Amino acid sequence: MKKLITLILLSSLFFSVVLFTIVFPSPKTEEEPIVYNVVQPEALVVPGDQDILDQINNYRIQNSLNKLTVSPVLCDFAEKRAVRVDKYDDGHEYFLIDGPLLADKNRYTRVYENIFIGDSDPVLFTSDLIVTMWIDSPTHNENLLRKKTTIVCVKHSDDVYVFISAY
């Protein structure tokens, strides 16, 4: 919540400055045109789900495996998992129940999950860091490099990232 309020305040301040600059521009001279540079503060850039998926697919290709295809069913599940983990900090506990139910309902043989819970400051983690941490963990790496896996989705809620894969 604090991060959301900070983001709203920063955005409001940013747009106020831009609006003030547009309404009250500095005096023009013949030699010096006014240039408005709008720069997004780095602190507001959060790793994207697609960035993480691209890195996972590149890692799989480096290991002679197929690229994974995004599944709308898994995306719906991953989004709910990310929100639940973010809100209730439940880790993998409910996945042990929900994962097999998802597999049965959709006739998957297996469903796997990787979770990354970051610091409340998004500047401290990047998509590189998230994927590297999963690669460095033997069980998470196994989920990334599972040969039979064909479908996947990565979703996040605030600083919680969830990777769901299935076959």
Phi, psi and omega per residue, in radians:
M1 nan -0.736 3.138
K2 -1.069 -0.686 -3.139
K3 -1.139 -0.695 3.135
L4 -1.131 -0.773 3.137
I5 -1.098 -0.770 3.109
T6 -1.060 -0.756 3.120
L7 -1.064 -0.763 3.141
I8 -1.123 -0.779 3.139
L9 -1.112 -0.762 3.112
L10 -1.093 -0.742 3.135
S11 -1.119 -0.753 3.128
S12 -1.082 -0.785 3.118
L13 -1.081 -0.794 -3.132
F14 -1.022 -0.865 -3.107
F15 -1.225 -0.515 3.052
S16 -1.114 -0.755 3.120
V17 -1.115 -0.776 3.131
V18 -1.092 -0.788 3.141
L19 -1.093 -0.776 3.116
F20 -1.039 -0.732 -3.133
T21 -1.138 -0.640 3.141
I22 -1.273 -0.752 -3.102
V23 -1.255 -0.682 -3.111
F24 -2.113 1.210 -3.117
P25 -1.211 2.721 3.069
S26 -1.188 2.691 -3.092
P27 -1.026 2.426 3.128
K28 -1.454 2.550 2.971
T29 -2.160 2.815 -3.112
E30 -1.090 -0.637 -3.070
E31 -1.517 -0.328 -2.951
E32 -2.122 1.607 3.115
P33 -1.261 2.674 3.104
I34 -1.417 2.296 3.108
V35 -2.123 2.208 3.128
Y36 -1.788 1.943 3.094
N37 -1.737 2.001 3.096
V38 -1.774 2.006 -3.096
V39 -2.083 2.224 3.083
Q40 -1.359 2.198 3.115
P41 -1.051 2.386 -3.122
E42 -0.996 -0.592 -3.063
A43 -1.080 -0.363 -3.089
L44 -1.604 -0.035 -3.139
V45 -1.478 2.074 -3.108
V46 -1.975 2.448 3.125
P47 -0.953 2.321 -3.119
G48 -1.550 2.645 3.120
D49 -1.020 -0.709 -3.119
Q50 -1.174 -0.634 3.084
D51 -1.022 -0.781 -3.124
I52 -1.144 -0.789 3.132
L53 -1.087 -0.711 3.101
D54 -1.056 -0.743 3.127
Q55 -1.159 -0.674 3.101
I56 -1.118 -0.776 3.124
N57 -1.110 -0.696 3.079
N58 -1.092 -0.721 3.113
Y59 -1.104 -0.727 3.109
R60 -1.124 -0.729 3.119
I61 -1.093 -0.719 3.089
Q62 -1.055 -0.433 -3.139
N63 -1.812 0.402 3.072
S64 1.027 0.666 3.103
L65 -2.040 2.841 -3.135
N66 -1.287 2.721 2.991
K67 -1.226 2.650 3.119
L68 -1.646 2.554 3.122
T69 -1.778 2.407 3.130
V70 -1.289 2.316 3.131
S71 -1.944 2.174 3.094
P72 -1.014 -0.630 3.126
V73 -1.118 -0.802 3.122
L74 -1.188 -0.581 3.113
C75 -1.131 -0.723 3.090
D76 -1.066 -0.791 3.136
F77 -1.140 -0.787 -3.116
A78 -1.098 -0.692 3.127
E79 -1.117 -0.762 3.106
K80 -1.119 -0.693 3.125
R81 -1.125 -0.772 -3.120
A82 -1.062 -0.772 3.120
V83 -1.118 -0.758 -3.116
R84 -1.120 -0.797 3.141
V85 -1.126 -0.718 3.128
D86 -1.127 -0.752 -3.061
K87 -1.345 -0.753 -3.019
Y88 -1.917 -0.084 3.140
D89 0.895 0.836 -3.041
D90 -1.624 0.000 3.105
G91 0.972 -2.403 -3.076
H92 -1.583 -0.042 -3.018
E93 -0.947 -0.915 -3.106
Y94 -1.290 -0.398 3.076
F95 -1.084 -0.594 3.127
L96 -1.063 -0.423 3.077
I97 -1.664 -0.881 -3.047
D98 -1.215 -0.625 -3.123
G99 -1.017 -0.937 3.108
P100 -1.091 -0.599 3.095
L101 -1.125 -0.738 3.086
L102 -1.089 -0.742 3.141
A103 -1.087 -0.818 -3.138
D104 -1.091 -0.810 -3.093
K105 -1.078 -0.643 -3.062
N106 -1.861 0.151 3.107
R107 1.036 0.631 3.013
Y108 -1.472 2.606 3.046
T109 -1.287 -0.802 -3.115
R110 -2.544 2.648 3.031
V111 -2.274 2.351 -3.105
Y112 -2.176 2.744 -3.090
E113 -2.439 2.386 2.913
N114 -2.086 2.409 3.113
I115 -2.156 2.432 2.966
F116 -2.169 2.163 3.072
I117 -1.975 1.934 -3.067
G118 -1.570 3.136 3.045
D119 -1.274 2.814 -3.138
S120 -1.212 -0.173 3.118
D121 -1.795 1.858 -3.060
P122 -1.106 -0.265 3.121
V123 -1.165 -0.443 -3.050
L124 -1.388 -0.219 3.094
F125 -2.322 2.627 -3.120
T126 -2.287 2.978 3.084
S127 -1.083 -0.616 3.074
D128 -1.037 -0.807 -3.130
L129 -1.095 -0.779 -3.112
I130 -1.052 -0.888 -3.110
V131 -1.153 -0.713 3.124
T132 -1.069 -0.727 3.123
M133 -1.117 -0.674 3.084
W134 -1.175 -0.690 3.126
I135 -1.117 -0.678 -3.095
D136 -1.301 -0.234 3.104
S137 -1.694 2.083 -3.064
P138 -0.940 -0.769 -3.106
T139 -1.266 -0.660 3.102
H140 -1.204 -0.683 3.103
N141 -1.099 -0.691 3.096
E142 -1.031 -0.696 3.097
N143 -1.136 -0.628 3.132
L144 -1.233 -0.576 -3.025
L145 -1.864 0.312 3.130
R146 -1.155 2.112 -3.034
K147 -1.086 -0.681 -3.063
K148 -1.312 -0.278 -3.082
T149 -1.134 2.306 3.114
T150 -2.207 -0.489 -3.093
I151 -2.100 2.662 -3.000
V152 -2.781 2.908 2.893
C153 -2.768 2.536 3.043
V154 -2.111 2.224 3.097
K155 -2.394 2.771 3.100
H156 -2.435 2.776 3.022
S157 -2.406 1.977 -3.031
D158 0.948 -2.001 -3.076
D159 -1.841 0.364 3.089
V160 -1.914 2.161 3.115
Y161 -2.012 2.337 -3.120
V162 -2.180 2.259 3.064
F163 -1.932 2.083 3.102
I164 -2.041 2.273 3.094
S165 -2.304 2.739 -3.112
A166 -2.695 2.838 2.953
Y167 -2.602 nan nan
